[in-house]
């Protein structure tokens, strides 16, 4: 993307300085098979990292955001509708129960949004809705609503073009549709109306960026030309939209929420919801490691086991529907915080500035993947979720440790390359098996990739852009049953408990 690209000023993260987030992305106008060239338009750090709730960014957060957008439009009609229907298709239908898609759609229709929703308040609102057979549109009166019939997880309709499709309709007293829209959930909490892209759903005045990029090659070229690190390039573009103080405070908030989620998960125990009876393990693993250290009984694998505990702690919190940061999705949200905590606890000289460089560099890498391919498990499998998260964490760690741009790119390429072909096959449609352990492996691969890159010369036969394109093509070749439908792989072969 050429220098001077425009970014809408409203593109900021949830509960962060700088305004409301913009949902959607420039890639959504085209099907996955048509995304050969990267679309114009950078993605903000505060869109790649968002504060939200579990268990899924594409199946929980996205549907809630889309439903809320539609509900506000319905409530603003000159004659308020008397009934609303939300219909989820494709992957959203097949794994909707396990991901809480039905609940998310209902909450969105009431005006709740992931970045601000309080779980207890949401539960009360759903209970009132079920008891009264009504739903309150945002800023409007209650209308008739039957949770079991007005929220439809449609596994029969095959007319959709995108695997995460939602169709909303508002009806008058005679049953006529007075408003109807189709929305897509694009992964990482990004949503867009069908046929529209990031630039077309954005609001606010466009801002000319000093740099802007949509490929690894462009990022490296800008760095060489301007003598800037990837973090400095990303920071300059962010500061064209919001003040340096807003950028720094927003990044610090994301860091704090990530580390708090790790800590909360390390202190939680019990059975995760959903019916698989999965026992939380992060607390026990971490306690054993700490006890061994206190006895001065350390094993060569202890640091690796710490990283696993950090990642699993986050994804156990995600599975429980807790507040967290998408990084860049919920299903892959444990990878980056685990590597962040690894940097803080085990790397000499670790400081807050290093953590900020990690996020800025990681956001640049994630933005490239989002623009040129996909971060949605329903589109490309888990290679697009955990693979991207691992690439982001690897590049970010290299930056925090003082590595140059070429080594950051090399680390991202290594991490992504060794996630190619990874399927998304959650057992029971829940973000638990194999997702929790998979994040631990993604984090360890990120650290390994960073180490290899730091010891190398920044020269590689395979470039980051090439491996991202390979990931995209691999996703196209992957059968649908391996892309977040729970109709193949482990989801088919593991008997649910």
N, C-alpha and C positions, 0 to 999 in steps of 0.2 A: 504494500500500500504506500503510495507516495507521501512525501512530507506534506503537511498541511491538511491532513484528513480531518473532517468534522466529527465531533462527538457531542451528543446532546447533553446539555448541562444538567439535566435531571437524572442522568445515569449514575446513581449513587447507591450505596448498599443500605439494607434495612436497619433502622435504628442507628444509623451512622450520620455524621454531619454531611451536609450537602444535598439533602432532599430525598424524595422517594425514589425507589429503584425503578428501572425500566425493565419490564419483562419481555422476553423474546430475543431473537438474534437474527443477524442478516442472512444466516444460512437457511432459514425456515421456508423461503419462497421456493426452494428446490427440493426435490426428493434426494435421498442419499446418493442414488446412482448418478445424479447430475452434478454433484458437488466436486467437480474436478479442479476448478479454479477457486481460490479463496475469495469470498465476498468482501467488499470494502467495508471497513468499519471496525475499530478496535473494541474490545470488551474490557470494561473497567475491572480493576482489582476487586471493587466492591460488588461486582456482579459474579465474579468467579468465586469469591468467598462471601457467603451470606449467613447471617444468623437466622436460624429457622428451627423446625422441630422434626423429629424422626417419625416413621422409620425410613421414608424414601423421599428424595427430592423430586423425582419425576412422577411418582405415584401418590405422594401425599401433599407435598408443598405445591407442586405445579397445579394439580386439580383444585386445591383450595384457592390459589391466586386467580385461576381462570374463572372459577365459579363466582368469586367476589367481584371480578370485573363485570361479568354478565349481570349479577344481581343489582349492582349500582345502576346499570343502564335500565334494567327492568323497573326498578323503583322510581326512576326519573320519568317514566312514560306519563303522558297526560292522563291516561286512564289506567290505574294500577291493575296489573294482571291478577287473576283469581287463583291461578295454579302455575307452578313451575316444575319442569322436568329436567333432570340432568342424566345424560346417558353416556356411559364410558364404554369404549370399544377397544378391540385388540388386546395388547398387553395389559392395559389398564383394567380390562374386564377379567382376564384370566387370573391375574394375581391381585385383584382389587381388594378382596377381603383381607388377605395377609398383609397388605401394605396400608390398610386403612383408607383406601380411596373413597369408599362410600361415605365414611365419616367426614373426610376432608371436603368432599363435594357439598355435603349438607352444611358444614360449618362455613364454607365459602359463600354459600347462598345467604347466610345470615350476616355476612360482612366480615367474618374473621379472616385474618391474614397470618401467615406463618411467623413473620418477624415480631408480631405483637401479641399473638394469642396466648392466653393463660389457660393451661390445661384444665384446671378445676372449673373455671368459668365456662369453658367449651363443653365439658362433660355435663354441667348443669343445663346449658342451653339445649343440648341434644335430648336430655331427659325430658325437659319441658315440652320440646317439640313432639316427642313420641307420645307423651301423656295427653296432650291437647289436640294432636292431629293438625297442628298449625306450624307455620314458620314465619318469623318476622324478617322481612326484607330490610336491608340497611336504610335507616331513616324513613321507614314506611310502616304501614299497618301490617298486622298478621294476615296471612293468607292460608287457605287449606293446604295441608301437606301431609302425605303419607310416606314415611321414610322407606318403607318396603316396596312401594310401587312407583314413587316419583324419583327415586335414585335407582337407576337401572345399570347393572353390570352385564352388558349385552355380549354374550359369547357367540351368538349366531350370525350377527350382521358382519359381512365381509366387504362392505362397500367403501371402507376407509382407505386412504392412501398412506397415512402415517400410523405406526403401531400404537402411538399414545394419543388417540383422538377422543375428544369430548364434544357432545352435541347438547346444546341447551335450548330450551323452548319455554316461552311464557304464553299462557293461554287466557283468553277472556272468558266470561260466563257462559258463552255458547260453544266453548271448546275450540275457538279459532286461535291460531298462533299469531300473537301480536308482536313477537320478537323471537328471532331464532338465530343462533350463531354456532359455528363450529370452531373449537379451539384445539391447539396442539400443545402437549407437554414435551419439551425438547431436551430434558435432562438438566440436572443441576438447578432445578427450580425455574428455569427459563420457560416461558410460555409465549404463544403468539396466536392470533386468529388465523385460521386456515387461509392461505394465500397472501399473508402479510409477513413482513420480516421485521427485524430489530429496528431498522431505521424508520420504518413506517409506523411502528407502534410507539416510538419514542416521542416525548413531549419536551417542550422547552426550546430555547434558542441554541442552534448548533455552535460549537466552539472549535476554532481552528487549533489543532494540536501541533506542537513543535516537531513531533516525529510521526508516530503512528507506524504500524507494521502489521503484516498478516502472515509472515513466514519467518522461519528461523534464519534463512539466508538474509532477509532484509534486516533482521535484528542484529546479526553479526556485522553487516555492512555499515549500519548506522553507528554501531559501537566503534568500529575502526575509524570511520570518517570524523566522528565527533569526539573521539577519545573518552567515551563514557561506558560505564558498566550497564548491564541489562537493568539492574535496579534503578540506576540513575535515569535511564531512558524512560522506564515505566513511570517513575516518580514525576518526571517533567510533564508527561502526558496527563497524569492525574491532576497535577497542580495547575493545568490549564483549565480545569473544570471546577476545582475547589481550592481553597487556600492551603498552603503548606501545613498550617496548624490543623486544619480539618483532615488532611490526608494522614498526618502522623497520629492524631488521636483516633481516627477510624481504624488504622492498622493496629494500634495498641489495644483497642477494644476487641478486635478479632483475635489477637494473640491471647488476651486475658480469657476470653470465652473458651478458646481451644484448651488452654492449660487447665481451666476450671473443670471442663468436661472430663479431661483425663483424670483429674484428682477425684471428681465425684464418682467416676466409674471404678476407681481403685478402692473406693470405700463402700461400694454397694454390693449387696449379695441377694441371693434368692433366685426364683425361677422367672424367666422372661415370659411375657404374655404371648398368646397366640396358639397354644395347644401342643407345641412340640416338646414342651417341658424341658427346654434348654436351661441348664444351670449356669449362672454367671461364674466365670473362672478367674477374671482379672485380679480380684481382691486376694484370692488364695495364692495365686502365682506370685503376686507382688510381695505378699507377706512372707512366703517361703524364701524369696530372694533377700529380703531385708533381714530375716532371721539368720540366714547363712552368712551374710556380711557381718552381722553383729558377733557371730562366733568365729569370724575370720576364716570361714569355710567358703571360698570362692571357686567357681568353676570357670573354665574358659568360655563357656556359653552364657555366662550370667548377663553380660551387656545385651546380647541378642534376646535373651529371655525378658529383660526389662523392656526392650522395645516392643516385644510381642504383648506384654502386659499393658503397655500404654495404648497400643492400637486396639486391643480387645476391649479395654475399658471404655473407649469412645464408642465402639460399635455395639457394645452391650447397652450403653445409654441410648444410642440411636434406636435399637430394637425395642426399648422400653418407651419410645415416643418422647424422649426428653429434649430440652433445648440444646442446640449445638450449632456448629458452623459447617455448612456444605463446603467440601474441599476436594474436588469441585462438585461432588454429589454427596448424598447422604450414605449411599451404599459403600462409598469409598472414603468416608469422612474420617476414618481412624488413621489413615496413612500419614497425612501431613502433620497432625498434632503429635503423633508418636515420634516422628523424626525431629520435630521442633523440641520436644521434651528431651530427646536423646542429645541434641545439640546443647541444650541448656545444662543438662546434668553430667554429660560425659566429655564434652569438648573443651579443651583448655582455652581460656580467653573469651568464652561465650558471653555475650551481652545483649542488651535490648536492640542496639543498632544492627547487630548480626541477625536477630530475629526479623527485624523490619526488612532487611535485604532479602531474607528468605521468602517473605510473602510477596514482595515486589517482583522478584525473579520468577517465583512459582506462578504468579498471575500471568506474566508474559507468556510462559510456556503453555499454560492452560488455555489462554486466549487463542493461541495459534491452533491448538488441537480443536477447540470448539469451532473456530472459523473454517478450518480446512477439512474437518472430518466430523466427529461427534463425541460427546461424553455420555451418551445415553445407552444404557444396557439394552434397551428395547430396540435400538437401531443397530448397534455394532457389537453387542455382548459386553462382558465385563472387561475386556481389553480396553474399552473406551472409558470405563469408570476407574477401576483400580490401576489399570495401565497408565492412564493420564495422571492420576494422583501420585503414583510412584515417580513418574517423569518430573512432575512439578516439585516433589519433595527432594529428588536427587539434585536437580538444578539449583534449588533454593539452598540446600546444604552446602554445595560447592561455593555458592556466592557468600554464604555466611562465613565459610572457612577461608575466604580470600582468593578463591580461584577466579580466573578470568572468564570472559564471555565464551570463548571456544570450549573451555572445560565444562562450563555450565551446559552448553548445548550438547556436548559429548555425553555428559551424565544423563541428561534427559533422553537422548537417543538410546543409550544402553538400557535404561530402565524400561522404556516403552517397547523396545525390541524384544525383550524377554517376557513380555506379557501378550505378545501376538497370539491370536487364536483363542484367548481365554473366553469361555462361554459364561452366560448369565443364567443360571439354572437353580434359583432358590427353592429349597425344599418347602413345600406347603405354601409357596408364595410369600414366605416370611424372610425378612432381611437378617437371617440368623445362620443357617447352614447352607452353603459354606462361607457366607459373607464375613462373619466375625473373624475367623481364622485367616481368611484370604487377605484381610487388611493387615494382619500381622506380617504375612509374607510380602505384601506390597511394600511395607515400611522397611523390612530388612533388605529387600532388593534395591530400594532407593539408596540406602546407606552403602551397600555394596557397589552400586553404580557410581556413586559419588566418589568412593575410595579409588576405584579403577580410573576414573577420569582425572582425579587429582594426581595420581601417580603417572599418568600418561602425559603426552606432549600436546594434547588438544587436537590431534590429527586422527581422523577416522575414515574408514572406507565408506561407511554408511552415514549419511547426514540425517539430522532430525526430521527435516521435511520429507525425506524419502520413507522413513519408518512410519510417519503419520499417514502418508498416502497409502502405504502398505496396510496399515491398520484399517483405514477406510475401506479398501478393496476387500480385505479379509471379512469385514463386517457384512459387505454385500453378498459374499459367497456363503456366509453362515446361514444355516437353515433357521427358520423362524422359531422352531421349538427350543433352540438354544439361546434365544434372545428375550429373556425375562417373561416367558409365558408359563413357566413351570410345567411344560409338556414334554421335556426331554432331559437328558443328562441325569444328574443326581436327583433332581425333582421327580423323575419317573422311577428311578431304580432304588431309591431309599424309601422304605416303608415309614409313613408318618406315625408317630407315637401318639 
